[in-house]
């Protein structure tokens, strides 16, 4: 079982809300560790590259800069030029389109249409930090990643570009979810929910 979890598939508990509303605190996420590489078990050594991360993929990686395992969404792939102004992305000179979903007193949910991949992002109305960065070219074998909770995520705006050799795999679905704010009761509506 340890070899399987190390090289084929594993599950990770998500302790923070940096990927809200896509991933909630207390979600246990199934990760396909063979999505991108066939690796020697218990190492980051790749025997065979199977695929490359695509824009919109949710990846799990061991960040050396953050000294932690993180889960974020791929925004820019090698060769892309990405900028963020007023919480709106521009990729290779084309503005990403957005549509409003939900709004509360504290936050605003929008659908982000990222190279044919639609997903929900959350913006905090009172936040003014981390809302922009200039046009950034993505170097070979590196990825620009961001959390879906844009104003509450330590992502490439903090840790820089993610090297490919730090990737562990692609997050596929929520296996089980426990609500930390409600006595760790299960959130049955999130069981086996596919991540998009």
SULVEN-V138602 format. One record per residue. N is the residue number from 0. BURIAL is 1 if it has 9 or more other C-alpha atoms within 8 Angstrom, else 0. D_LAST is the distance of its C-alpha to the last C-alpha in Angstrom with 1 decimal. Layout:
n:N burial:BURIAL d_last:D_LAST
n:N burial:BURIAL d_last:D_LAST
//
This chain:
n:0 burial:0 d_last:27.5
n:1 burial:0 d_last:27.6
n:2 burial:1 d_last:27.5
n:3 burial:1 d_last:24.5
n:4 burial:1 d_last:22.6
n:5 burial:1 d_last:23.8
n:6 burial:1 d_last:23.1
n:7 burial:1 d_last:20.7
n:8 burial:1 d_last:18.2
n:9 burial:1 d_last:18.3
n:10 burial:1 d_last:16.9
n:11 burial:0 d_last:17.0
n:12 burial:0 d_last:17.7
n:13 burial:1 d_last:16.2
n:14 burial:0 d_last:19.3
n:15 burial:0 d_last:18.3
n:16 burial:1 d_last:16.3
n:17 burial:1 d_last:15.3
n:18 burial:1 d_last:11.5
n:19 burial:1 d_last:12.2
n:20 burial:1 d_last:11.0
n:21 burial:1 d_last:7.6
n:22 burial:1 d_last:9.9
n:23 burial:1 d_last:13.5
n:24 burial:1 d_last:16.7
n:25 burial:1 d_last:17.8
n:26 burial:1 d_last:14.6
n:27 burial:1 d_last:15.4
n:28 burial:1 d_last:12.6
n:29 burial:1 d_last:13.1
n:30 burial:1 d_last:13.3
n:31 burial:1 d_last:14.3
n:32 burial:1 d_last:17.3
n:33 burial:1 d_last:18.3
n:34 burial:1 d_last:15.3
n:35 burial:1 d_last:17.5
n:36 burial:1 d_last:20.9
n:37 burial:1 d_last:23.5
n:38 burial:1 d_last:25.1
n:39 burial:1 d_last:28.3
n:40 burial:0 d_last:27.6
n:41 burial:0 d_last:27.9
n:42 burial:0 d_last:27.8
n:43 burial:1 d_last:25.6
n:44 burial:0 d_last:27.9
n:45 burial:1 d_last:26.1
n:46 burial:0 d_last:28.2
n:47 burial:0 d_last:26.1
n:48 burial:1 d_last:23.2
n:49 burial:1 d_last:20.9
n:50 burial:0 d_last:18.3
n:51 burial:0 d_last:17.3
n:52 burial:0 d_last:14.2
n:53 burial:0 d_last:12.6
n:54 burial:1 d_last:11.7
n:55 burial:1 d_last:8.1
n:56 burial:1 d_last:8.0
n:57 burial:1 d_last:7.9
n:58 burial:1 d_last:11.5
n:59 burial:1 d_last:14.3
n:60 burial:1 d_last:17.7
n:61 burial:1 d_last:21.3
n:62 burial:1 d_last:22.4
n:63 burial:0 d_last:26.1
n:64 burial:0 d_last:26.5
n:65 burial:0 d_last:24.9
n:66 burial:0 d_last:26.4
n:67 burial:0 d_last:23.3
n:68 burial:0 d_last:20.1
n:69 burial:0 d_last:17.1
n:70 burial:1 d_last:13.4
n:71 burial:1 d_last:12.0
n:72 burial:1 d_last:9.9
n:73 burial:1 d_last:11.9
n:74 burial:1 d_last:13.5
n:75 burial:1 d_last:16.7
n:76 burial:1 d_last:17.8
n:77 burial:1 d_last:21.5
n:78 burial:0 d_last:23.7
n:79 burial:1 d_last:21.5
n:80 burial:1 d_last:23.2
n:81 burial:1 d_last:21.1
n:82 burial:1 d_last:22.5
n:83 burial:1 d_last:21.5
n:84 burial:1 d_last:24.0
n:85 burial:0 d_last:23.8
n:86 burial:1 d_last:20.1
n:87 burial:0 d_last:19.4
n:88 burial:1 d_last:18.4
n:89 burial:1 d_last:20.5
n:90 burial:1 d_last:19.7
n:91 burial:0 d_last:22.7
n:92 burial:0 d_last:24.6
n:93 burial:0 d_last:22.0
n:94 burial:0 d_last:20.7
n:95 burial:1 d_last:17.1
n:96 burial:0 d_last:17.0
n:97 burial:0 d_last:16.0
n:98 burial:0 d_last:16.5
n:99 burial:1 d_last:17.4
n:100 burial:0 d_last:15.8
n:101 burial:0 d_last:17.7
n:102 burial:0 d_last:20.6
n:103 burial:0 d_last:22.8
n:104 burial:0 d_last:25.8
n:105 burial:0 d_last:24.0
n:106 burial:1 d_last:20.5
n:107 burial:1 d_last:18.7
n:108 burial:1 d_last:15.1
n:109 burial:1 d_last:14.1
n:110 burial:1 d_last:11.6
n:111 burial:1 d_last:11.5
n:112 burial:1 d_last:11.8
n:113 burial:1 d_last:11.6
n:114 burial:0 d_last:13.4
n:115 burial:0 d_last:11.9
n:116 burial:1 d_last:8.2
n:117 burial:1 d_last:7.8
n:118 burial:1 d_last:6.2
n:119 burial:1 d_last:8.7
n:120 burial:1 d_last:11.4
n:121 burial:1 d_last:14.5
n:122 burial:1 d_last:18.0
n:123 burial:1 d_last:21.2
n:124 burial:0 d_last:24.0
n:125 burial:0 d_last:26.7
n:126 burial:0 d_last:25.3
n:127 burial:0 d_last:27.0
n:128 burial:0 d_last:26.1
n:129 burial:0 d_last:23.6
n:130 burial:1 d_last:23.0
n:131 burial:1 d_last:24.2
n:132 burial:1 d_last:24.9
n:133 burial:0 d_last:26.9
n:134 burial:0 d_last:26.0
n:135 burial:0 d_last:25.1
n:136 burial:0 d_last:25.4
n:137 burial:1 d_last:23.1
n:138 burial:0 d_last:25.5
n:139 burial:0 d_last:25.4
n:140 burial:0 d_last:23.4
n:141 burial:1 d_last:21.8
n:142 burial:1 d_last:18.4
n:143 burial:1 d_last:17.8
n:144 burial:1 d_last:15.1
n:145 burial:1 d_last:14.4
n:146 burial:1 d_last:13.1
n:147 burial:1 d_last:11.1
n:148 burial:1 d_last:14.3
n:149 burial:1 d_last:16.3
n:150 burial:1 d_last:19.7
n:151 burial:0 d_last:19.4
n:152 burial:1 d_last:18.1
n:153 burial:1 d_last:20.3
n:154 burial:1 d_last:18.5
n:155 burial:1 d_last:20.0
n:156 burial:1 d_last:22.1
n:157 burial:0 d_last:23.8
n:158 burial:1 d_last:23.6
n:159 burial:0 d_last:23.7
n:160 burial:1 d_last:22.0
n:161 burial:1 d_last:20.6
n:162 burial:1 d_last:22.7
n:163 burial:0 d_last:21.2
n:164 burial:0 d_last:23.5
n:165 burial:1 d_last:21.8
n:166 burial:1 d_last:18.5
n:167 burial:1 d_last:18.1
n:168 burial:1 d_last:15.0
n:169 burial:1 d_last:11.2
n:170 burial:1 d_last:9.4
n:171 burial:1 d_last:8.2
n:172 burial:1 d_last:8.6
n:173 burial:1 d_last:10.8
n:174 burial:1 d_last:14.3
n:175 burial:1 d_last:16.3
n:176 burial:1 d_last:16.5
n:177 burial:1 d_last:19.8
n:178 burial:1 d_last:20.7
n:179 burial:1 d_last:22.9
n:180 burial:0 d_last:24.4
n:181 burial:0 d_last:25.5
n:182 burial:0 d_last:27.5
n:183 burial:0 d_last:24.6
n:184 burial:0 d_last:24.2
n:185 burial:0 d_last:21.2
n:186 burial:1 d_last:18.3
n:187 burial:0 d_last:18.3
n:188 burial:0 d_last:15.7
n:189 burial:1 d_last:13.1
n:190 burial:1 d_last:14.6
n:191 burial:0 d_last:12.6
n:192 burial:1 d_last:9.4
n:193 burial:0 d_last:6.5
n:194 burial:1 d_last:3.8
n:195 burial:0 d_last:0.0
//
